[in-house]
């Protein structure tokens, strides 16, 4: 999909480009079985008709999360860009959404047409992954402040 080098080189231009249509589903701490766990999940889908690349999609999903302006560049360029399989992407989503009270959007559960995926964050309190499907891009982010 993209490399860290491509991410670092293209980030400033992509961050300043207009926001294409993006489907966003957010789950806050009250959406989990233990609200005190302070978990958040963000799920995104964008059509390839609206996003010229997976990198543009990923940058726009970060911007949609309202990451503090002074922190955005360092956070974005810390992305791992580690290739993952369809099974690894699905396992990551399942593991970190297991205590949700509501189901995830279908676009994260049915990865038909999976082409490639990248693990972007793998910290104890911050998980992120992006995938390219036949017609869409999808992204999953989980974090906790506990």
Secondary structure, 3 states (H helix, E strand, C coil): CCCHHHHHHHHHHHHCCCCCCCEEEEECHHHECCHHHCEEEEEEEEECCCCCCHHHHHHHHHHHCCCCHHHHHHHHHCCCCEEECHHHHHHHHHHHHCCECCCCCHHHHCCCCCCEEEEEEEECCEEEEEEECCCEEEEEEEEECC
